[in-house]
Amino acid sequence: MSSTLTVLLIVLTLQSVTFGFVPPVIHKGTNLSLPSVKSRSKISSIATTSLNAVADDANVETINQDADAIFNVIDSDGNGFVSRKELIDHLSGAGYTGEVIDKIFNKMDKNNDGEISKQEFQKGLMLFAALRSAPGLGNYNSEFEKEIYEDADTLFQSADVNNDGEIDVSELKSYLDRKFSKFTVAGVENLFEIMDVNNDGKITKEELKDAFVRYSALRLAIGEGPNFK
């Protein structure tokens, strides 16, 4: 995303665990995409912090709603659980290393059953505030609405096959089948619910734009424009 950025600070450490991932400093004229693994390996400092603090004055209901939406994006097979593979498939596209993803997964999988439930995901975002604004998860670059809207419009034009100004669930499924084969029918329906805010069975252009601004997870999962990350 070509735009003016000062500093993008994403702290990805959980309860004093050092991830070895350094948030990128993005200067004017640079692309918003996260640095490659090769680039990150050149960074000498280590981002460390303790994330024992909970939501403080943040709205618990809003955090849980956002957690559920992000969960549904990552749960591509729609079975109600996020597997390690699903988390890897999703976050690797945002530049996370396998080691970082494993540590996030292990912290969220509280009962160590090899899956993250929706309740565990909610608790994870409640406890680890940095994840709520992390690339590929929360809305870490919501200030760039113009560029994000352009990406939403690109997707909308591709998905609205009959050009009626709305996307129904069959059009979304057809679009995702063409672009992203990983989503099952249940997974598509979960994505549709995220974007169909008024529950009228249609996604308007405004609803899609709002969802793209709110969730970088959604942009990463189904976006196709140059700024979708």
C-alpha positions, 0 to 999 in steps of 0.5 A: 500500500503506497501511502504515508506511514510513520511507524507500524508497531505490532508487538507479537509476544505472548506473556513475556515470550520472545518471538524473534519477530520485529515490527516493521518500520514503514516509511513514506513510499513503501509498500504495506506488505510485511517484510520477507523472511529474508528481510526480517532475518537482517533485523538485529533487535528483538521485540519483547514485552509482557502481555499479561494485561487484559482489555482494561477499558476496552469493550469486552463484547466488541472484542468477542465479536471481533474475535468471532469474526476473525475466527470464522475467517481463519476457520476455512473448513467451517468446522468450528475449530481452528487447526494448526494448519489453518492458522499457518496457512492464514498467518504465513500470508501476512509474513509470520514465521512458522515459529511465531505461528506455533507460539501463538497457536500454543498459547491459544490452545489452552487445553492442548487438544490440537485445536483452537475453539471459538471460546479459546480464541476469544480468550486469547484476543482478550488476554493478548491485546497486541493480537487485536491489532496485528497484521492478518488479524485485527484492523492494524491499518484502518487509517488507510481507508481509501486504499482498502476501499479500492481493494473492496471495490475490486473484489465486489466487481469480481463477485457481483456477477449479475451486476445488481449491486449486491453479492448473495451467498452463491455469488460469494461461493462462486467467487471464492471457488475461483480464487481460493479453493480452501473454503468449504460451503460452511466456511463460505457461509461463515464469511458471508455472515461477517459481511452481511451486517444487516442479515438481509441475505445480501452483501452491499458494497458499503458492507464489504468496505466496512468489513475490509476496514475492520478486519485485516484477517478478511483482507488477507483471506479473500482480498485480491487488490494490491493493498489487501494486506 
